[in-house]
Amino acid sequence: MPTPISHAAVGYAIGTWAPHAVPPSARRVCLIAAACAALPDIDVLGFAPHRGITHSLAFALVAAVVAASALFPRVQTPGTRARIAVILGVALLSHSCLDALSTYSSGIAFLAPFSTQRFRFLWTPLGSASGLAGQLIQEALVLFLPAVILAWLGLKVRRVEPA
């Protein structure tokens, strides 16, 4: 089962590969994308079934638009807020997709609230290792380290390209 740290690392990596012309700052977009990638697990607070509505496509769409509007209110350039919303939406959806790679739980409600059907990917490399230590090592190799490498490469490319 992916931890919030791995979800956030993947979200941050997604932010680093965003279009470079997106203001106000690349770091801010990356940090908010990281937070958005961990956001769907707020359902563990008990107001909704785990991996239900907060892991759905509908939630990702609404949350991305709300986050882009609320957290980037001063963005005036046409289309920029929409680009930021897409980045945040991809980060939000990454959470559900990563959870669908695990054998933990009965699957992800991608289509909630329109369907109660839960889905899991055919390839589920996460969750089969025995014990907590085995699962954390597995997650580090499959998710965290690749996300850190992709984020590093994204930042490196961002520094090389002209502004």
FIKOLZA-1660 file (N, C-alpha, C; in steps of 0.1 Angstrom, whole numbers, plus 5000, padded with zeros to 4 digits):
% residues 163
   i   px   py   pz ch aa at
   1 5009 4988 5000  A  M  N
   1 5000 5000 5000  A  M CA
   1 5009 5012 5000  A  M  C
   2 5007 5021 4990  A  P  N
   2 5016 5033 4989  A  P CA
   2 5013 5042 5002  A  P  C
   3 5024 5048 5007  A  T  N
   3 5023 5057 5018  A  T CA
   3 5021 5071 5013  A  T  C
   4 5017 5080 5022  A  P  N
   4 5016 5094 5017  A  P CA
   4 5029 5100 5012  A  P  C
   5 5040 5096 5018  A  I  N
   5 5053 5101 5013  A  I CA
   5 5055 5097 4998  A  I  C
   6 5052 5085 4995  A  S  N
   6 5054 5081 4981  A  S CA
   6 5044 5088 4972  A  S  C
   7 5032 5089 4976  A  H  N
   7 5022 5097 4968  A  H CA
   7 5027 5111 4966  A  H  C
   8 5032 5117 4976  A  A  N
   8 5036 5131 4975  A  A CA
   8 5049 5132 4966  A  A  C
   9 5058 5122 4967  A  A  N
   9 5069 5122 4958  A  A CA
   9 5065 5121 4943  A  A  C
  10 5056 5113 4940  A  V  N
  10 5051 5112 4927  A  V CA
  10 5044 5125 4922  A  V  C
  11 5036 5131 4931  A  G  N
  11 5030 5144 4928  A  G CA
  11 5040 5155 4925  A  G  C
  12 5050 5155 4933  A  Y  N
  12 5061 5165 4931  A  Y CA
  12 5068 5163 4918  A  Y  C
  13 5070 5150 4915  A  A  N
  13 5077 5147 4902  A  A CA
  13 5068 5151 4890  A  A  C
  14 5055 5149 4891  A  I  N
  14 5046 5154 4881  A  I CA
  14 5047 5169 4879  A  I  C
  15 5048 5176 4890  A  G  N
  15 5049 5191 4890  A  G CA
  15 5062 5195 4883  A  G  C
  16 5072 5188 4885  A  T  N
  16 5085 5192 4879  A  T CA
  16 5085 5191 4864  A  T  C
  17 5076 5182 4858  A  W  N
  17 5075 5180 4844  A  W CA
  17 5064 5189 4838  A  W  C
  18 5058 5198 4846  A  A  N
  18 5048 5207 4841  A  A CA
  18 5055 5217 4831  A  A  C
  19 5046 5223 4822  A  P  N
  19 5052 5233 4813  A  P CA
  19 5059 5244 4821  A  P  C
  20 5071 5248 4816  A  H  N
  20 5080 5257 4824  A  H CA
  20 5074 5271 4824  A  H  C
  21 5065 5274 4815  A  A  N
  21 5060 5288 4815  A  A CA
  21 5049 5290 4825  A  A  C
  22 5045 5280 4833  A  V  N
  22 5034 5282 4842  A  V CA
  22 5039 5290 4854  A  V  C
  23 5033 5302 4856  A  P  N
  23 5036 5310 4868  A  P CA
  23 5028 5305 4879  A  P  C
  24 5029 5309 4891  A  P  N
  24 5037 5319 4896  A  P CA
  24 5051 5314 4899  A  P  C
  25 5053 5302 4903  A  S  N
  25 5066 5296 4905  A  S CA
  25 5065 5281 4904  A  S  C
  26 5076 5276 4898  A  A  N
  26 5077 5261 4896  A  A CA
  26 5076 5254 4909  A  A  C
  27 5083 5259 4919  A  R  N
  27 5084 5253 4932  A  R CA
  27 5070 5252 4939  A  R  C
  28 5062 5263 4938  A  R  N
  28 5049 5263 4943  A  R CA
  28 5040 5253 4937  A  R  C
  29 5041 5252 4923  A  V  N
  29 5032 5242 4916  A  V CA
  29 5036 5228 4920  A  V  C
  30 5049 5226 4922  A  C  N
  30 5054 5212 4926  A  C CA
  30 5049 5209 4940  A  C  C
  31 5050 5218 4949  A  L  N
  31 5046 5215 4963  A  L CA
  31 5031 5213 4964  A  L  C
  32 5023 5221 4957  A  I  N
  32 5009 5219 4957  A  I CA
  32 5005 5206 4950  A  I  C
  33 5012 5202 4939  A  A  N
  33 5010 5190 4932  A  A CA
  33 5013 5178 4942  A  A  C
  34 5023 5179 4950  A  A  N
  34 5026 5169 4960  A  A CA
  34 5015 5168 4970  A  A  C
  35 5010 5179 4975  A  A  N
  35 4999 5179 4985  A  A CA
  35 4987 5173 4978  A  A  C
  36 4984 5176 4966  A  C  N
  36 4972 5171 4959  A  C CA
  36 4973 5156 4957  A  C  C
  37 4985 5151 4954  A  A  N
  37 4987 5136 4952  A  A CA
  37 4985 5129 4965  A  A  C
  38 4987 5135 4977  A  A  N
  38 4984 5128 4989  A  A CA
  38 4969 5130 4994  A  A  C
  39 4963 5140 4989  A  L  N
  39 4949 5144 4993  A  L CA
  39 4939 5133 4994  A  L  C
  40 4938 5124 4984  A  P  N
  40 4927 5115 4984  A  P CA
  40 4926 5106 4997  A  P  C
  41 4937 5105 5004  A  D  N
  41 4937 5097 5016  A  D CA
  41 4930 5104 5028  A  D  C
  42 4924 5115 5026  A  I  N
  42 4917 5122 5036  A  I CA
  42 4905 5113 5040  A  I  C
  43 4901 5104 5032  A  D  N
  43 4890 5095 5035  A  D CA
  43 4892 5086 5047  A  D  C
  44 4905 5085 5051  A  V  N
  44 4908 5077 5063  A  V CA
  44 4903 5083 5076  A  V  C
  45 4899 5096 5075  A  L  N
  45 4893 5103 5087  A  L CA
  45 4879 5097 5090  A  L  C
  46 4873 5090 5081  A  G  N
  46 4861 5083 5084  A  G CA
  46 4848 5088 5078  A  G  C
  47 4849 5099 5070  A  F  N
  47 4837 5105 5065  A  F CA
  47 4832 5097 5052  A  F  C
  48 4841 5089 5046  A  A  N
  48 4838 5081 5034  A  A CA
  48 4845 5068 5034  A  A  C
  49 4840 5058 5027  A  P  N
  49 4848 5045 5027  A  P CA
  49 4862 5048 5020  A  P  C
  50 4872 5041 5025  A  H  N
  50 4885 5042 5020  A  H CA
  50 4886 5038 5006  A  H  C
  51 4893 5045 4998  A  R  N
  51 4895 5043 4983  A  R CA
  51 4881 5044 4976  A  R  C
  52 4873 5052 4981  A  G  N
  52 4860 5055 4975  A  G CA
  52 4859 5068 4967  A  G  C
  53 4850 5077 4971  A  I  N
  53 4848 5089 4963  A  I CA
  53 4860 5098 4962  A  I  C
  54 4869 5098 4972  A  T  N
  54 4880 5107 4972  A  T CA
  54 4891 5101 4962  A  T  C
  55 4889 5089 4958  A  H  N
  55 4899 5083 4948  A  H CA
  55 4893 5083 4934  A  H  C
  56 4881 5089 4932  A  S  N
  56 4874 5089 4919  A  S CA
  56 4879 5099 4909  A  S  C
  57 4875 5097 4897  A  L  N
  57 4878 5107 4886  A  L CA
  57 4871 5120 4889  A  L  C
  58 4859 5119 4894  A  A  N
  58 4850 5131 4897  A  A CA
  58 4857 5139 4907  A  A  C
  59 4862 5133 4918  A  F  N
  59 4869 5140 4929  A  F CA
  59 4881 5147 4924  A  F  C
  60 4889 5140 4915  A  A  N
  60 4901 5146 4910  A  A CA
  60 4898 5158 4902  A  A  C
  61 4888 5158 4893  A  L  N
  61 4884 5169 4885  A  L CA
  61 4879 5181 4894  A  L  C
  62 4870 5179 4903  A  V  N
  62 4865 5190 4911  A  V CA
  62 4876 5195 4920  A  V  C
  63 4884 5186 4927  A  A  N
  63 4895 5191 4936  A  A CA
  63 4905 5199 4928  A  A  C
  64 4909 5195 4916  A  A  N
  64 4919 5202 4908  A  A CA
  64 4914 5216 4905  A  A  C
  65 4902 5217 4900  A  V  N
  65 4896 5230 4897  A  V CA
  65 4896 5239 4909  A  V  C
  66 4891 5234 4921  A  V  N
  66 4890 5242 4933  A  V CA
  66 4904 5246 4938  A  V  C
  67 4913 5236 4938  A  A  N
  67 4927 5239 4942  A  A CA
  67 4934 5250 4933  A  A  C
  68 4932 5248 4920  A  A  N
  68 4938 5258 4911  A  A CA
  68 4932 5272 4913  A  A  C
  69 4919 5273 4915  A  S  N
  69 4913 5286 4917  A  S CA
  69 4916 5292 4931  A  S  C
  70 4916 5283 4941  A  A  N
  70 4918 5289 4955  A  A CA
  70 4933 5292 4958  A  A  C
  71 4942 5283 4952  A  L  N
  71 4956 5285 4956  A  L CA
  71 4964 5294 4946  A  L  C
  72 4958 5297 4935  A  F  N
  72 4964 5305 4925  A  F CA
  72 4954 5316 4920  A  F  C
  73 4949 5324 4930  A  P  N
  73 4939 5334 4926  A  P CA
  73 4944 5346 4918  A  P  C
  74 4957 5349 4918  A  R  N
  74 4962 5360 4911  A  R CA
  74 4967 5357 4897  A  R  C
  75 4966 5345 4893  A  V  N
  75 4970 5341 4879  A  V CA
  75 4960 5348 4870  A  V  C
  76 4966 5356 4861  A  Q  N
  76 4957 5364 4851  A  Q CA
  76 4959 5360 4837  A  Q  C
  77 4970 5353 4834  A  T  N
  77 4973 5349 4820  A  T CA
  77 4963 5339 4815  A  T  C
  78 4957 5342 4804  A  P  N
  78 4947 5332 4799  A  P CA
  78 4952 5318 4797  A  P  C
  79 4945 5309 4802  A  G  N
  79 4948 5295 4801  A  G CA
  79 4958 5290 4812  A  G  C
  80 4964 5298 4819  A  T  N
  80 4974 5294 4829  A  T CA
  80 4967 5286 4840  A  T  C
  81 4956 5292 4846  A  R  N
  81 4950 5285 4857  A  R CA
  81 4945 5271 4852  A  R  C
  82 4940 5270 4839  A  A  N
  82 4936 5257 4834  A  A CA
  82 4948 5247 4833  A  A  C
  83 4959 5252 4829  A  R  N
  83 4971 5244 4828  A  R CA
  83 4975 5239 4843  A  R  C
  84 4974 5248 4852  A  I  N
  84 4977 5244 4866  A  I CA
  84 4967 5234 4871  A  I  C
  85 4954 5236 4867  A  A  N
  85 4944 5226 4871  A  A CA
  85 4947 5212 4865  A  A  C
  86 4952 5212 4853  A  V  N
  86 4955 5199 4847  A  V CA
  86 4966 5192 4854  A  V  C
  87 4977 5200 4858  A  I  N
  87 4988 5194 4865  A  I CA
  87 4983 5189 4878  A  I  C
  88 4975 5196 4886  A  L  N
  88 4970 5192 4899  A  L CA
  88 4961 5180 4897  A  L  C
  89 4953 5180 4886  A  G  N
  89 4944 5168 4884  A  G CA
  89 4952 5156 4881  A  G  C
  90 4963 5157 4873  A  V  N
  90 4971 5145 4871  A  V CA
  90 4977 5140 4884  A  V  C
  91 4982 5149 4892  A  A  N
  91 4987 5145 4905  A  A CA
  91 4977 5138 4914  A  A  C
  92 4965 5144 4914  A  L  N
  92 4954 5137 4921  A  L CA
  92 4951 5123 4916  A  L  C
  93 4950 5122 4903  A  L  N
  93 4947 5109 4897  A  L CA
  93 4959 5099 4899  A  L  C
  94 4971 5104 4900  A  S  N
  94 4982 5095 4903  A  S CA
  94 4980 5087 4915  A  S  C
  95 4974 5093 4925  A  H  N
  95 4971 5086 4938  A  H CA
  95 4963 5074 4936  A  H  C
  96 4952 5075 4929  A  S  N
  96 4943 5064 4926  A  S CA
  96 4950 5053 4918  A  S  C
  97 4957 5058 4908  A  C  N
  97 4964 5048 4900  A  C CA
  97 4975 5040 4907  A  C  C
  98 4982 5047 4916  A  L  N
  98 4992 5040 4924  A  L CA
  98 4985 5030 4934  A  L  C
  99 4974 5034 4940  A  D  N
  99 4966 5025 4949  A  D CA
  99 4961 5013 4941  A  D  C
 100 4958 5015 4928  A  A  N
 100 4953 5004 4920  A  A CA
 100 4964 4994 4917  A  A  C
 101 4976 4997 4920  A  L  N
 101 4987 4988 4918  A  L CA
 101 4989 4979 4930  A  L  C
 102 4981 4980 4940  A  S  N
 102 4983 4972 4952  A  S CA
 102 4972 4962 4954  A  S  C
 103 4975 4952 4962  A  T  N
 103 4965 4941 4964  A  T CA
 103 4957 4945 4977  A  T  C
 104 4961 4955 4984  A  Y  N
 104 4954 4960 4996  A  Y CA
 104 4941 4965 4992  A  Y  C
 105 4931 4961 4999  A  S  N
 105 4917 4966 4998  A  S CA
 105 4909 4959 4987  A  S  C
 106 4897 4963 4985  A  S  N
 106 4889 4957 4974  A  S CA
 106 4889 4964 4961  A  S  C
 107 4898 4974 4960  A  G  N
 107 4900 4981 4947  A  G CA
 107 4896 4996 4949  A  G  C
 108 4897 5003 4938  A  I  N
 108 4895 5017 4938  A  I CA
 108 4882 5020 4931  A  I  C
 109 4874 5030 4937  A  A  N
 109 4861 5034 4931  A  A CA
 109 4863 5045 4921  A  A  C
 110 4870 5042 4910  A  F  N
 110 4873 5053 4900  A  F CA
 110 4861 5060 4895  A  F  C
 111 4849 5053 4894  A  L  N
 111 4837 5059 4888  A  L CA
 111 4827 5064 4899  A  L  C
 112 4831 5065 4911  A  A  N
 112 4822 5070 4922  A  A CA
 112 4820 5085 4918  A  A  C
 113 4808 5090 4921  A  P  N
 113 4796 5085 4927  A  P CA
 113 4786 5079 4917  A  P  C
 114 4791 5077 4905  A  F  N
 114 4782 5071 4895  A  F CA
 114 4781 5056 4895  A  F  C
 115 4790 5050 4901  A  S  N
 115 4791 5035 4902  A  S CA
 115 4798 5031 4915  A  S  C
 116 4794 5020 4920  A  T  N
 116 4800 5014 4932  A  T CA
 116 4811 5004 4929  A  T  C
 117 4813 5001 4916  A  Q  N
 117 4822 4992 4911  A  Q CA
 117 4836 4996 4915  A  Q  C
 118 4844 4987 4920  A  R  N
 118 4858 4990 4923  A  R CA
 118 4868 4983 4914  A  R  C
 119 4879 4989 4911  A  F  N
 119 4888 4984 4901  A  F CA
 119 4902 4983 4907  A  F  C
 120 4910 4974 4901  A  R  N
 120 4924 4972 4904  A  R CA
 120 4931 4969 4891  A  R  C
 121 4943 4973 4890  A  F  N
 121 4950 4970 4877  A  F CA
 121 4954 4955 4877  A  F  C
 122 4956 4950 4865  A  L  N
 122 4960 4936 4864  A  L CA
 122 4974 4933 4870  A  L  C
 123 4983 4943 4869  A  W  N
 123 4996 4941 4875  A  W CA
 123 4996 4948 4888  A  W  C
 124 4998 4941 4899  A  T  N
 124 4997 4947 4912  A  T CA
 124 5010 4943 4920  A  T  C
 125 5021 4951 4917  A  P  N
 125 5034 4948 4923  A  P CA
 125 5035 4952 4938  A  P  C
 126 5025 4959 4943  A  L  N
 126 5026 4964 4957  A  L CA
 126 5016 4956 4966  A  L  C
 127 5021 4952 4977  A  G  N
 127 5013 4946 4987  A  G CA
 127 5015 4931 4989  A  G  C
 128 5023 4925 4981  A  S  N
 128 5025 4910 4982  A  S CA
 128 5037 4906 4991  A  S  C
 129 5046 4916 4994  A  A  N
 129 5057 4913 5002  A  A CA
 129 5052 4911 5017  A  A  C
 130 5059 4902 5024  A  S  N
 130 5055 4899 5037  A  S CA
 130 5061 4909 5047  A  S  C
 131 5052 4913 5056  A  G  N
 131 5057 4922 5067  A  G CA
 131 5058 4936 5063  A  G  C
 132 5057 4945 5072  A  L  N
 132 5058 4959 5070  A  L CA
 132 5071 4963 5063  A  L  C
 133 5082 4958 5068  A  A  N
 133 5095 4961 5062  A  A CA
 133 5096 4957 5048  A  A  C
 134 5091 4946 5044  A  G  N
 134 5091 4941 5031  A  G CA
 134 5083 4950 5022  A  G  C
 135 5071 4954 5027  A  Q  N
 135 5063 4963 5019  A  Q CA
 135 5069 4977 5017  A  Q  C
 136 5076 4982 5027  A  L  N
 136 5082 4995 5026  A  L CA
 136 5094 4995 5016  A  L  C
 137 5101 4984 5016  A  I  N
 137 5113 4982 5007  A  I CA
 137 5107 4981 4992  A  I  C
 138 5097 4973 4991  A  Q  N
 138 5090 4972 4978  A  Q CA
 138 5085 4985 4973  A  Q  C
 139 5079 4993 4981  A  E  N
 139 5074 5006 4977  A  E CA
 139 5085 5015 4974  A  E  C
 140 5096 5015 4981  A  A  N
 140 5107 5023 4979  A  A CA
 140 5113 5021 4965  A  A  C
 141 5114 5008 4961  A  L  N
 141 5119 5004 4948  A  L CA
 141 5110 5007 4936  A  L  C
 142 5097 5004 4938  A  V  N
 142 5087 5006 4928  A  V CA
 142 5082 5020 4926  A  V  C
 143 5081 5028 4937  A  L  N
 143 5075 5041 4936  A  L CA
 143 5084 5052 4940  A  L  C
 144 5089 5052 4952  A  F  N
 144 5096 5063 4958  A  F CA
 144 5109 5067 4950  A  F  C
 145 5118 5057 4948  A  L  N
 145 5130 5060 4942  A  L CA
 145 5128 5064 4927  A  L  C
 146 5120 5058 4919  A  P  N
 146 5117 5063 4906  A  P CA
 146 5111 5077 4906  A  P  C
 147 5102 5080 4915  A  A  N
 147 5097 5093 4916  A  A CA
 147 5107 5104 4919  A  A  C
 148 5116 5101 4928  A  V  N
 148 5127 5110 4931  A  V CA
 148 5136 5112 4919  A  V  C
 149 5139 5101 4912  A  I  N
 149 5148 5103 4900  A  I CA
 149 5141 5111 4889  A  I  C
 150 5128 5108 4887  A  L  N
 150 5121 5116 4877  A  L CA
 150 5119 5131 4881  A  L  C
 151 5118 5134 4894  A  A  N
 151 5117 5147 4899  A  A CA
 151 5131 5154 4897  A  A  C
 152 5141 5147 4900  A  W  N
 152 5155 5153 4898  A  W CA
 152 5157 5156 4883  A  W  C
 153 5153 5147 4875  A  L  N
 153 5155 5149 4860  A  L CA
 153 5147 5161 4856  A  L  C
 154 5134 5161 4861  A  G  N
 154 5126 5173 4857  A  G CA
 154 5131 5186 4861  A  G  C
 155 5137 5187 4873  A  L  N
 155 5143 5199 4878  A  L CA
 155 5156 5202 4870  A  L  C
 156 5163 5192 4866  A  K  N
 156 5175 5194 4858  A  K CA
 156 5172 5199 4844  A  K  C
 157 5162 5194 4838  A  V  N
 157 5158 5198 4825  A  V CA
 157 5153 5213 4826  A  V  C
 158 5146 5216 4837  A  R  N
 158 5140 5229 4839  A  R CA
 158 5152 5240 4840  A  R  C
 159 5163 5236 4846  A  R  N
 159 5174 5245 4847  A  R CA
 159 5182 5247 4834  A  R  C
 160 5182 5237 4826  A  V  N
 160 5189 5237 4813  A  V CA
 160 5182 5245 4803  A  V  C
 161 5169 5244 4802  A  E  N
 161 5161 5251 4792  A  E CA
 161 5160 5266 4795  A  E  C
 162 5160 5274 4785  A  P  N
 162 5160 5288 4787  A  P CA
 162 5146 5292 4792  A  P  C
 163 5145 5303 4800  A  A  N
 163 5132 5307 4806  A  A CA
 163 5123 5314 4796  A  A  C
% end
